[in-house]
Amino acid sequence: MRYWLLVLLAGYALTSQSAVLTLDQAMAAADAHHPDVAVVESDVAFAKADLTAADARRDLTVTVEGALRQGRASTGNDEWRADNSGRIVARKNIYDFSRTQSAVDAAQSALDARELDLLSSRDQQRLAIMARYFDVLNVDHQYAANNELMAVAYVSFDNARDRMALGQLSRVDVAVLEARYQDIREKRNANLSLQRSTRSALANAMNQPRVLASDLAEPELAENDVAVPDYEDLLPILFKYNRNWLAQQAELAASQQRLASLRHETSPSLDAEVEAGEYSRNATTRNNVSAGLVLTWPIYQGRRVDARIAKEQAQFQKLQAMSAGLEMRLSQTLLDTLLEIEQLRKSARPAAKQQINYRDVALDRSRAEYELELKTNLGDSMAQTMFAQQRARAVEYQLALAMAKLSALLGKPVNELTKLVANK
């Protein structure tokens, strides 16, 4: 009776904060403006502003100029007279030898890179939510199994104390059982603390801090058995669709386009200009309205342009080195992910399944022996069966996370990979 009372009381250890949460509901929170994603969103907004600024270099400009002056004519008259003026000038660039277009192209490539970073950031947030969701489930299953085992250990220890009082067991025998009970109790209580900690981590990943889910639904991991092509077949797909790689290539393109724009800094610029003005003193060289073309050619700029070009060339070389490093890391990550999937499918999953089969047989034997009153290890066998089931679930969670990583790495759903390989 005491055994089952302990099991029931332990079931209420975790306080309820919300209704049952599903994996799909948790994953939907990846777009909930998480701070980590918001940082990348601000980078996108910054890049959009840069693009607008680059494109605005050819916008029409209108300036108003007013001057209050006194002047003395050169005709010998020593009298100072007012020479006030008011002008309005409209100017628009017509052609600047691709300087502006290169700057616009560079800004667009940089924006493309930031938008790809945003997609990658959201992928990483979804992976983080999935990982935290599985952490909660793993801890819950461990807690249930340890709680079952603790209850069994306590009953054995409590019965041993009664038997010691009757002189049937020694103090040493009771001490051994008490030590076992305390060890299992410590593990169970550690699981109890982890239940709250992992739920808090999940809430933070979902951008819902302090809103802890009490119950999580077991997910249907349908993609765990999707066929996965070989490494050699997936490598071209990796460098065609991986968002980090595409963002890096966009950064390289932006740097090249900035270099092209800088190399045109010493090229001429042709502007159309219209001017209207009023003057307090008339002169034959002054026009109330004028229009024309203005050619500006910066013949000599000192070392300013050369320094900016050298700086951008260094940045381009840095990006090339980063690109080479990223290529190696992505290739290795793809290989490691595929090997992890293979190991989980071909080794971990069969081993966990066999452990369940063994524990089912052992439980049936323990139940039969219990009914015949030969042994009293039924509770322990039930707990070990729960541990075996928890191990199998943990393998499936790990496999689901590996498949999700593969999908994020390749920028495509895993159920499309075989088709992509066939059509490449």
DRENVEXDREN-966809 format. One record per residue (C-alpha): residue number from 1; x, z, y. Coordinates in nm, 4 decimals, decimal comma, padded with zeros to 6 digits. Layout:
<kegus>
+-----+----------+----------+----------+
|   i |       xx |       zz |       yy |
+-----+----------+----------+----------+
| NUM |        X |        Z |        Y |
...
+-----+----------+----------+----------+
</kegus>
This chain:
<kegus>
+-----+----------+----------+----------+
|   i |       xx |       zz |       yy |
+-----+----------+----------+----------+
|   1 |  00,0000 |  00,0000 |  00,0000 |
|   2 |  00,2828 |  00,0899 |  00,2360 |
|   3 |  00,4516 | -00,2418 |  00,1584 |
|   4 |  00,1541 | -00,4520 |  00,2685 |
|   5 |  00,0942 | -00,2289 |  00,5721 |
|   6 |  00,4498 | -00,3026 |  00,6898 |
|   7 |  00,3984 | -00,6759 |  00,6447 |
|   8 |  00,0757 | -00,6709 |  00,8473 |
|   9 |  00,2221 | -00,4601 |  01,1280 |
|  10 |  00,5285 | -00,6826 |  01,1548 |
|  11 |  00,3055 | -00,9876 |  01,1982 |
|  12 |  00,2033 | -00,8588 |  01,5423 |
|  13 |  00,5578 | -00,8037 |  01,6687 |
|  14 |  00,5628 | -01,1156 |  01,8880 |
|  15 |  00,3360 | -01,0867 |  02,1921 |
|  16 |  00,1036 | -01,3761 |  02,2624 |
|  17 |  00,1454 | -01,5653 |  02,5907 |
|  18 | -00,0271 | -01,8986 |  02,5307 |
|  19 | -00,2106 | -02,1165 |  02,2779 |
|  20 | -00,0474 | -02,3133 |  01,9947 |
|  21 |  00,2101 | -02,5554 |  02,1327 |
|  22 |  00,2790 | -02,8898 |  01,9634 |
|  23 |  00,6034 | -03,0849 |  01,9752 |
|  24 |  00,4328 | -03,3742 |  02,1548 |
|  25 |  00,3045 | -03,1392 |  02,4234 |
|  26 |  00,6495 | -02,9899 |  02,4665 |
|  27 |  00,8151 | -03,3322 |  02,4874 |
|  28 |  00,5652 | -03,4429 |  02,7526 |
|  29 |  00,7154 | -03,1770 |  02,9797 |
|  30 |  01,0376 | -03,3787 |  03,0015 |
|  31 |  00,8896 | -03,5542 |  03,3067 |
|  32 |  00,7937 | -03,2262 |  03,4753 |
|  33 |  01,0614 | -03,2527 |  03,7451 |
|  34 |  01,3153 | -03,0287 |  03,5688 |
|  35 |  01,5996 | -02,9213 |  03,8037 |
|  36 |  01,8558 | -03,1133 |  03,5975 |
|  37 |  01,6450 | -03,4290 |  03,6250 |
|  38 |  01,5684 | -03,3628 |  03,9912 |
|  39 |  01,9413 | -03,3749 |  04,0711 |
|  40 |  01,9618 | -03,7281 |  03,9308 |
|  41 |  01,6386 | -03,8233 |  04,1093 |
|  42 |  01,8041 | -03,7252 |  04,4375 |
|  43 |  02,0968 | -03,9523 |  04,3484 |
|  44 |  01,8488 | -04,2375 |  04,3027 |
|  45 |  01,6947 | -04,1652 |  04,6439 |
|  46 |  02,0438 | -04,1598 |  04,7972 |
|  47 |  02,1269 | -04,4978 |  04,6390 |
|  48 |  01,8008 | -04,6458 |  04,7688 |
|  49 |  01,8926 | -04,5310 |  05,1190 |
|  50 |  02,2347 | -04,6965 |  05,0807 |
|  51 |  02,0659 | -05,0211 |  04,9773 |
|  52 |  01,8367 | -05,0094 |  05,2802 |
|  53 |  02,1328 | -04,9430 |  05,5071 |
|  54 |  02,3305 | -05,2346 |  05,3627 |
|  55 |  02,0373 | -05,4732 |  05,3932 |
|  56 |  01,9730 | -05,3569 |  05,7513 |
|  57 |  02,3066 | -05,4939 |  05,8720 |
|  58 |  02,1315 | -05,8227 |  05,9489 |
|  59 |  01,8270 | -05,6671 |  06,1118 |
|  60 |  01,7345 | -05,7573 |  06,4665 |
|  61 |  01,8753 | -05,5161 |  06,7248 |
|  62 |  01,7254 | -05,4659 |  07,0697 |
|  63 |  01,9080 | -05,2696 |  07,3354 |
|  64 |  01,8159 | -05,1762 |  07,6897 |
|  65 |  02,0884 | -05,1242 |  07,9489 |
|  66 |  02,0549 | -04,9942 |  08,3039 |
|  67 |  02,3318 | -04,9492 |  08,5627 |
|  68 |  02,3372 | -04,7950 |  08,9113 |
|  69 |  02,6458 | -04,9253 |  09,0879 |
|  70 |  02,7959 | -04,9876 |  09,4286 |
|  71 |  03,0160 | -05,2912 |  09,4915 |
|  72 |  03,2184 | -05,4535 |  09,7658 |
|  73 |  03,2357 | -05,8297 |  09,7847 |
|  74 |  03,5700 | -06,0089 |  09,7768 |
|  75 |  03,4813 | -06,2197 |  10,0842 |
|  76 |  03,6488 | -05,9792 |  10,3226 |
|  77 |  03,3400 | -05,7769 |  10,4058 |
|  78 |  03,4288 | -05,4096 |  10,3710 |
|  79 |  03,0683 | -05,3016 |  10,3329 |
|  80 |  02,9657 | -05,1411 |  10,0014 |
|  81 |  02,6310 | -05,2591 |  09,8725 |
|  82 |  02,4054 | -05,1761 |  09,5764 |
|  83 |  02,4780 | -05,3763 |  09,2645 |
|  84 |  02,2197 | -05,2287 |  09,0265 |
|  85 |  02,1064 | -05,4039 |  08,7102 |
|  86 |  01,8687 | -05,3712 |  08,4190 |
|  87 |  01,9013 | -05,5758 |  08,1007 |
|  88 |  01,7357 | -05,6086 |  07,7632 |
|  89 |  01,9350 | -05,7782 |  07,4880 |
|  90 |  01,8088 | -05,8890 |  07,1460 |
|  91 |  02,0673 | -05,9846 |  06,8832 |
|  92 |  02,0452 | -06,0891 |  06,5201 |
|  93 |  02,3189 | -06,1830 |  06,2813 |
|  94 |  02,2880 | -06,5350 |  06,1440 |
|  95 |  02,5924 | -06,5593 |  05,9218 |
|  96 |  02,8816 | -06,3272 |  05,8376 |
|  97 |  03,0512 | -06,5115 |  05,5495 |
|  98 |  02,8835 | -06,3082 |  05,2680 |
|  99 |  02,9966 | -05,9745 |  05,4084 |
| 100 |  02,6440 | -05,8335 |  05,4224 |
| 101 |  02,5307 | -05,9966 |  05,0974 |
| 102 |  02,8243 | -05,8449 |  04,9098 |
| 103 |  02,7410 | -05,5036 |  05,0546 |
| 104 |  02,3766 | -05,5451 |  04,9514 |
| 105 |  02,4784 | -05,6524 |  04,6000 |
| 106 |  02,7077 | -05,3502 |  04,5728 |
| 107 |  02,4330 | -05,1138 |  04,6856 |
| 108 |  02,1866 | -05,2726 |  04,4402 |
| 109 |  02,4308 | -05,2330 |  04,1514 |
| 110 |  02,4866 | -04,8702 |  04,2476 |
| 111 |  02,1102 | -04,8162 |  04,2546 |
| 112 |  02,0785 | -04,9770 |  03,9104 |
| 113 |  02,3407 | -04,7339 |  03,7819 |
| 114 |  02,1576 | -04,4332 |  03,9259 |
| 115 |  01,8239 | -04,5443 |  03,7815 |
| 116 |  01,9865 | -04,5831 |  03,4403 |
| 117 |  02,1339 | -04,2348 |  03,4842 |
| 118 |  01,7827 | -04,1073 |  03,5538 |
| 119 |  01,6498 | -04,2593 |  03,2312 |
| 120 |  01,9435 | -04,1127 |  03,0419 |
| 121 |  01,8823 | -03,7730 |  03,2040 |
| 122 |  01,5206 | -03,7762 |  03,0903 |
| 123 |  01,6327 | -03,8716 |  02,7385 |
| 124 |  01,8692 | -03,5756 |  02,7369 |
| 125 |  01,5920 | -03,3491 |  02,8597 |
| 126 |  01,3676 | -03,4617 |  02,5747 |
| 127 |  01,6473 | -03,3925 |  02,3270 |
| 128 |  01,6998 | -03,0490 |  02,4812 |
| 129 |  01,3287 | -02,9681 |  02,4494 |
| 130 |  01,3239 | -03,0878 |  02,0885 |
| 131 |  01,6308 | -02,8796 |  02,0027 |
| 132 |  01,4846 | -02,5668 |  02,1653 |
| 133 |  01,1504 | -02,6260 |  01,9893 |
| 134 |  01,3259 | -02,6394 |  01,6528 |
| 135 |  01,5291 | -02,3290 |  01,7425 |
| 136 |  01,2044 | -02,1356 |  01,7873 |
| 137 |  01,0653 | -02,2582 |  01,4557 |
| 138 |  01,3881 | -02,1751 |  01,2713 |
| 139 |  01,3953 | -01,8227 |  01,4117 |
| 140 |  01,0261 | -01,7719 |  01,3313 |
| 141 |  01,0824 | -01,8751 |  00,9689 |
| 142 |  01,3922 | -01,6560 |  00,9421 |
| 143 |  01,2005 | -01,3648 |  01,0885 |
| 144 |  00,9153 | -01,4067 |  00,8406 |
| 145 |  01,1546 | -01,4189 |  00,5450 |
| 146 |  01,3630 | -01,1248 |  00,6646 |
| 147 |  01,0486 | -00,9290 |  00,7410 |
| 148 |  00,9279 | -00,9861 |  00,3856 |
| 149 |  01,2658 | -00,8851 |  00,2481 |
| 150 |  01,2783 | -00,5760 |  00,4708 |
| 151 |  00,9383 | -00,4634 |  00,3508 |
| 152 |  01,0513 | -00,4995 | -00,0102 |
| 153 |  01,3742 | -00,3096 |  00,0608 |
| 154 |  01,1840 | -00,0318 |  00,2337 |
| 155 |  00,9436 |  00,0111 | -00,0578 |
| 156 |  01,2415 |  00,0309 | -00,2979 |
| 157 |  01,4146 |  00,2862 | -00,0751 |
| 158 |  01,0963 |  00,4913 | -00,0264 |
| 159 |  01,0242 |  00,4986 | -00,3976 |
| 160 |  01,3855 |  00,5969 | -00,4642 |
| 161 |  01,3496 |  00,8989 | -00,2360 |
| 162 |  01,0440 |  01,0095 | -00,4323 |
| 163 |  01,2316 |  00,9669 | -00,7584 |
| 164 |  01,5326 |  01,1577 | -00,6209 |
| 165 |  01,3004 |  01,4466 | -00,5359 |
| 166 |  01,1931 |  01,4435 | -00,9012 |
| 167 |  01,5552 |  01,4361 | -01,0155 |
| 168 |  01,5329 |  01,0840 | -01,1578 |
| 169 |  01,7889 |  00,9270 | -00,9169 |
| 170 |  02,1085 |  01,0516 | -00,7571 |
| 171 |  02,1766 |  01,0686 | -00,3822 |
| 172 |  02,4284 |  00,7856 | -00,4230 |
| 173 |  02,1641 |  00,5550 | -00,5709 |
| 174 |  01,9320 |  00,6307 | -00,2811 |
| 175 |  02,2121 |  00,5758 | -00,0284 |
| 176 |  02,2790 |  00,2303 | -00,1712 |
| 177 |  01,9133 |  00,1331 | -00,1328 |
| 178 |  01,8944 |  00,2807 |  00,2166 |
| 179 |  02,2041 |  00,0883 |  00,3254 |
| 180 |  02,0505 | -00,2349 |  00,1940 |
| 181 |  01,7281 | -00,1606 |  00,3779 |
| 182 |  01,9093 | -00,0890 |  00,7050 |
| 183 |  02,1162 | -00,4090 |  00,6795 |
| 184 |  01,8054 | -00,6210 |  00,6262 |
| 185 |  01,6217 | -00,4323 |  00,9001 |
| 186 |  01,9071 | -00,5093 |  01,1404 |
| 187 |  01,8818 | -00,8818 |  01,0609 |
| 188 |  01,5052 | -00,8732 |  01,1006 |
| 189 |  01,5292 | -00,7002 |  01,4391 |
| 190 |  01,7944 | -00,9486 |  01,5503 |
| 191 |  01,5475 | -01,2253 |  01,4606 |
| 192 |  01,2831 | -01,0445 |  01,6642 |
| 193 |  01,5092 | -01,0545 |  01,9714 |
| 194 |  01,5921 | -01,4190 |  01,9068 |
| 195 |  01,2227 | -01,5021 |  01,8955 |
| 196 |  01,1859 | -01,4099 |  02,2610 |
| 197 |  01,5226 | -01,5586 |  02,3608 |
| 198 |  01,4568 | -01,8963 |  02,1988 |
| 199 |  01,1074 | -01,9098 |  02,3465 |
| 200 |  01,2530 | -01,8427 |  02,6898 |
| 201 |  01,5069 | -02,1241 |  02,6370 |
| 202 |  01,2233 | -02,3586 |  02,5356 |
| 203 |  01,0189 | -02,2608 |  02,8422 |
| 204 |  01,3172 | -02,3303 |  03,0684 |
| 205 |  01,3794 | -02,6673 |  02,9032 |
| 206 |  01,0143 | -02,7519 |  02,9695 |
| 207 |  01,0542 | -02,6369 |  03,3324 |
| 208 |  00,7994 | -02,3621 |  03,2711 |
| 209 |  01,0095 | -02,0455 |  03,3022 |
| 210 |  00,8527 | -01,7197 |  03,1889 |
| 211 |  00,5603 | -01,9034 |  03,0250 |
| 212 |  00,6403 | -01,8274 |  02,6616 |
| 213 |  00,4482 | -01,9942 |  02,3800 |
| 214 |  00,3466 | -01,7527 |  02,1052 |
| 215 |  00,2730 | -02,0060 |  01,8300 |
| 216 |  00,4353 | -02,3422 |  01,7667 |
| 217 |  00,2781 | -02,6028 |  01,5433 |
| 218 |  00,4788 | -02,7511 |  01,2589 |
| 219 |  00,5620 | -03,1077 |  01,3709 |
| 220 |  00,5001 | -03,4197 |  01,1682 |
| 221 |  00,8475 | -03,5722 |  01,1502 |
| 222 |  00,7437 | -03,9241 |  01,0532 |
| 223 |  01,0694 | -04,0891 |  01,1620 |
| 224 |  01,2880 | -03,8835 |  00,9277 |
| 225 |  01,2623 | -04,1514 |  00,6575 |
| 226 |  01,2939 | -04,4602 |  00,8764 |
| 227 |  01,5582 | -04,7012 |  00,7436 |
| 228 |  01,8759 | -04,6972 |  00,9515 |
| 229 |  02,1069 | -05,0033 |  00,9650 |
| 230 |  02,4819 | -04,9798 |  00,9102 |
| 231 |  02,7304 | -04,8804 |  01,1788 |
| 232 |  02,8725 | -05,2314 |  01,2143 |
| 233 |  02,5243 | -05,3732 |  01,2725 |
| 234 |  02,4304 | -05,1104 |  01,5292 |
| 235 |  02,7500 | -05,1309 |  01,7338 |
| 236 |  02,6460 | -05,4478 |  01,9269 |
| 237 |  02,3041 | -05,2940 |  01,9917 |
| 238 |  02,4745 | -04,9829 |  02,1276 |
| 239 |  02,6601 | -05,1779 |  02,3961 |
| 240 |  02,3572 | -05,3899 |  02,4752 |
| 241 |  02,1048 | -05,1114 |  02,5332 |
| 242 |  02,2873 | -04,7793 |  02,5804 |
| 243 |  02,1935 | -04,6534 |  02,9266 |
| 244 |  02,5193 | -04,4714 |  02,9959 |
| 245 |  02,7174 | -04,7844 |  02,9122 |
| 246 |  02,4941 | -05,0065 |  03,1244 |
| 247 |  02,5215 | -04,7618 |  03,4139 |
| 248 |  02,9004 | -04,7699 |  03,3833 |
| 249 |  02,9012 | -05,1497 |  03,3936 |
| 250 |  02,6752 | -05,1413 |  03,6985 |
| 251 |  02,9246 | -04,9074 |  03,8677 |
| 252 |  03,2048 | -05,1543 |  03,7918 |
| 253 |  02,9994 | -05,4387 |  03,9373 |
| 254 |  02,9263 | -05,2332 |  04,2486 |
| 255 |  03,2958 | -05,1673 |  04,3008 |
| 256 |  03,3793 | -05,5369 |  04,2647 |
| 257 |  03,1103 | -05,6264 |  04,5161 |
| 258 |  03,2346 | -05,3655 |  04,7619 |
| 259 |  03,5800 | -05,5194 |  04,7326 |
| 260 |  03,4341 | -05,8621 |  04,8080 |
| 261 |  03,2594 | -05,7232 |  05,1144 |
| 262 |  03,5765 | -05,5544 |  05,2390 |
| 263 |  03,7806 | -05,8725 |  05,1975 |
| 264 |  03,5396 | -06,0420 |  05,4402 |
| 265 |  03,5899 | -05,7780 |  05,7070 |
| 266 |  03,8336 | -06,0134 |  05,8881 |
| 267 |  03,5944 | -06,3103 |  05,8622 |
| 268 |  03,3992 | -06,4298 |  06,1687 |
| 269 |  03,0411 | -06,3298 |  06,2369 |
| 270 |  02,7822 | -06,5487 |  06,4090 |
| 271 |  02,4973 | -06,3859 |  06,6029 |
| 272 |  02,2016 | -06,5237 |  06,7990 |
| 273 |  02,1464 | -06,3434 |  07,1276 |
| 274 |  01,8683 | -06,3459 |  07,3867 |
| 275 |  01,9067 | -06,1563 |  07,7157 |
| 276 |  01,6726 | -06,0872 |  08,0078 |
| 277 |  01,7821 | -05,9005 |  08,3188 |
| 278 |  01,7048 | -05,8026 |  08,6763 |
| 279 |  01,9757 | -05,7499 |  08,9405 |
| 280 |  01,9636 | -05,5956 |  09,2857 |
| 281 |  02,2166 | -05,8520 |  09,4102 |
| 282 |  02,1941 | -06,2175 |  09,3247 |
| 283 |  02,4946 | -06,4197 |  09,2127 |
| 284 |  02,5451 | -06,7715 |  09,0881 |
| 285 |  02,6956 | -06,6426 |  08,7629 |
| 286 |  02,3964 | -06,4287 |  08,6759 |
| 287 |  02,0961 | -06,5431 |  08,4730 |
| 288 |  01,7656 | -06,3618 |  08,4595 |
| 289 |  01,7075 | -06,5093 |  08,1129 |
| 290 |  01,9710 | -06,6450 |  07,8765 |
| 291 |  02,0058 | -06,7342 |  07,5077 |
| 292 |  02,2983 | -06,8404 |  07,2971 |
| 293 |  02,5184 | -06,8011 |  06,9912 |
| 294 |  02,7957 | -06,5436 |  06,9830 |
| 295 |  03,0925 | -06,5901 |  06,7500 |
| 296 |  03,2926 | -06,2747 |  06,6804 |
| 297 |  03,6203 | -06,3102 |  06,4918 |
| 298 |  03,8249 | -05,9960 |  06,4274 |
| 299 |  04,1708 | -06,1537 |  06,4233 |
| 300 |  04,3642 | -05,8329 |  06,3800 |
| 301 |  04,2386 | -05,5031 |  06,2391 |
| 302 |  04,5654 | -05,3214 |  06,1862 |
| 303 |  04,5873 | -05,1429 |  05,8513 |
| 304 |  04,2273 | -05,0231 |  05,8493 |
| 305 |  04,0903 | -05,2940 |  05,6216 |
| 306 |  04,3946 | -05,2904 |  05,3933 |
| 307 |  04,3587 | -04,9147 |  05,3467 |
| 308 |  03,9904 | -04,9450 |  05,2593 |
| 309 |  04,0633 | -05,2271 |  05,0143 |
| 310 |  04,3414 | -05,0243 |  04,8508 |
| 311 |  04,1069 | -04,7268 |  04,8163 |
| 312 |  03,8347 | -04,9374 |  04,6549 |
| 313 |  04,0868 | -05,1016 |  04,4206 |
| 314 |  04,1966 | -04,7569 |  04,3051 |
| 315 |  03,8326 | -04,6658 |  04,2485 |
| 316 |  03,7823 | -04,9846 |  04,0472 |
| 317 |  04,0834 | -04,9043 |  03,8276 |
| 318 |  03,9462 | -04,5546 |  03,7752 |
| 319 |  03,6088 | -04,6959 |  03,6725 |
| 320 |  03,7799 | -04,9347 |  03,4307 |
| 321 |  03,9611 | -04,6419 |  03,2669 |
| 322 |  03,6364 | -04,4437 |  03,2508 |
| 323 |  03,4639 | -04,7431 |  03,0950 |
| 324 |  03,7302 | -04,7709 |  02,8255 |
| 325 |  03,6982 | -04,3996 |  02,7505 |
| 326 |  03,3198 | -04,4213 |  02,7398 |
| 327 |  03,3386 | -04,7121 |  02,4963 |
| 328 |  03,5437 | -04,5032 |  02,2550 |
| 329 |  03,3197 | -04,1966 |  02,2921 |
| 330 |  03,0000 | -04,3925 |  02,2378 |
| 331 |  03,1396 | -04,5665 |  01,9306 |
| 332 |  03,2494 | -04,2332 |  01,7853 |
| 333 |  02,9181 | -04,0656 |  01,8689 |
| 334 |  02,7283 | -04,3461 |  01,6977 |
| 335 |  02,9419 | -04,3118 |  01,3856 |
| 336 |  02,9111 | -03,9308 |  01,3813 |
| 337 |  02,5333 | -03,9498 |  01,4237 |
| 338 |  02,4960 | -04,1997 |  01,1388 |
| 339 |  02,7186 | -03,9884 |  00,9147 |
| 340 |  02,5142 | -03,6792 |  01,0000 |
| 341 |  02,1908 | -03,8609 |  00,9100 |
| 342 |  02,3428 | -03,9791 |  00,5817 |
| 343 |  02,4693 | -03,6313 |  00,4944 |
| 344 |  02,1338 | -03,4711 |  00,5701 |
| 345 |  01,9412 | -03,7298 |  00,3684 |
| 346 |  02,1707 | -03,7568 |  00,0690 |
| 347 |  02,3118 | -03,4036 |  00,0417 |
| 348 |  02,1400 | -03,1362 |  00,2479 |
| 349 |  01,7845 | -03,2476 |  00,1759 |
| 350 |  01,8250 | -03,2751 | -00,2081 |
| 351 |  02,0077 | -02,9403 | -00,2163 |
| 352 |  01,7326 | -02,7687 | -00,0176 |
| 353 |  01,4647 | -02,9267 | -00,2361 |
| 354 |  01,6380 | -02,8104 | -00,5531 |
| 355 |  01,6647 | -02,4601 | -00,4103 |
| 356 |  01,2874 | -02,4587 | -00,3573 |
| 357 |  01,2310 | -02,5770 | -00,7149 |
| 358 |  01,4587 | -02,3036 | -00,8450 |
| 359 |  01,2902 | -02,0369 | -00,6334 |
| 360 |  00,9451 | -02,1529 | -00,7477 |
| 361 |  01,0531 | -02,1091 | -01,1101 |
| 362 |  01,2073 | -01,7723 | -01,0315 |
| 363 |  00,8921 | -01,6622 | -00,8506 |
| 364 |  00,6736 | -01,7604 | -01,1458 |
| 365 |  00,9002 | -01,5617 | -01,3760 |
| 366 |  00,8965 | -01,2615 | -01,1430 |
| 367 |  00,5178 | -01,2789 | -01,1175 |
| 368 |  00,4868 | -01,2863 | -01,4961 |
| 369 |  00,7282 | -00,9935 | -01,5363 |
| 370 |  00,5430 | -00,8016 | -01,2654 |
| 371 |  00,2108 | -00,8523 | -01,4438 |
| 372 |  00,3726 | -00,7311 | -01,7660 |
| 373 |  00,5223 | -00,4358 | -01,5706 |
| 374 |  00,8704 | -00,5299 | -01,6866 |
| 375 |  01,0209 | -00,5585 | -01,3379 |
| 376 |  00,9204 | -00,4896 | -00,9789 |
| 377 |  01,1178 | -00,7645 | -00,8030 |
| 378 |  00,8135 | -00,9784 | -00,7149 |
| 379 |  00,8454 | -00,9098 | -00,3431 |
| 380 |  01,2140 | -00,9980 | -00,3437 |
| 381 |  01,1412 | -01,3275 | -00,5213 |
| 382 |  00,8717 | -01,4088 | -00,2661 |
| 383 |  01,1176 | -01,3467 |  00,0169 |
| 384 |  01,3821 | -01,5672 | -00,1469 |
| 385 |  01,1207 | -01,8424 | -00,1845 |
| 386 |  01,0515 | -01,8157 |  00,1885 |
| 387 |  01,4248 | -01,8442 |  00,2620 |
| 388 |  01,4426 | -02,1595 |  00,0487 |
| 389 |  01,1459 | -02,3103 |  00,2321 |
| 390 |  01,3018 | -02,2189 |  00,5660 |
| 391 |  01,6236 | -02,3924 |  00,4618 |
| 392 |  01,4328 | -02,7101 |  00,3761 |
| 393 |  01,2503 | -02,7036 |  00,7087 |
| 394 |  01,5752 | -02,6490 |  00,8967 |
| 395 |  01,7222 | -02,9595 |  00,7314 |
| 396 |  01,4202 | -03,1655 |  00,8396 |
| 397 |  01,4467 | -03,0329 |  01,1952 |
| 398 |  01,8151 | -03,1204 |  01,2073 |
| 399 |  01,7422 | -03,4658 |  01,0687 |
| 400 |  01,4650 | -03,5247 |  01,3252 |
| 401 |  01,7006 | -03,4245 |  01,6056 |
| 402 |  01,9707 | -03,6585 |  01,4723 |
| 403 |  01,7219 | -03,9463 |  01,4600 |
| 404 |  01,6144 | -03,8695 |  01,8173 |
| 405 |  01,9797 | -03,8680 |  01,9262 |
| 406 |  02,0269 | -04,2066 |  01,7608 |
| 407 |  01,7246 | -04,3426 |  01,9465 |
| 408 |  01,8540 | -04,2132 |  02,2814 |
| 409 |  02,2029 | -04,3433 |  02,2053 |
| 410 |  02,0797 | -04,6948 |  02,1311 |
| 411 |  01,8108 | -04,6996 |  02,3989 |
| 412 |  01,5509 | -04,8112 |  02,1438 |
| 413 |  01,3047 | -04,6426 |  01,9026 |
| 414 |  01,4576 | -04,6001 |  01,5575 |
| 415 |  01,1715 | -04,7899 |  01,3944 |
| 416 |  01,2771 | -05,1032 |  01,5879 |
| 417 |  01,6444 | -05,0993 |  01,4900 |
| 418 |  01,6099 | -05,2976 |  01,1689 |
| 419 |  01,4179 | -05,5698 |  01,3538 |
| 420 |  01,6791 | -05,5766 |  01,6335 |
| 421 |  01,9611 | -05,6161 |  01,3810 |
| 422 |  01,7762 | -05,9006 |  01,2072 |
| 423 |  01,7190 | -06,0845 |  01,5354 |
| 424 |  02,0554 | -06,0314 |  01,7028 |
+-----+----------+----------+----------+
</kegus>
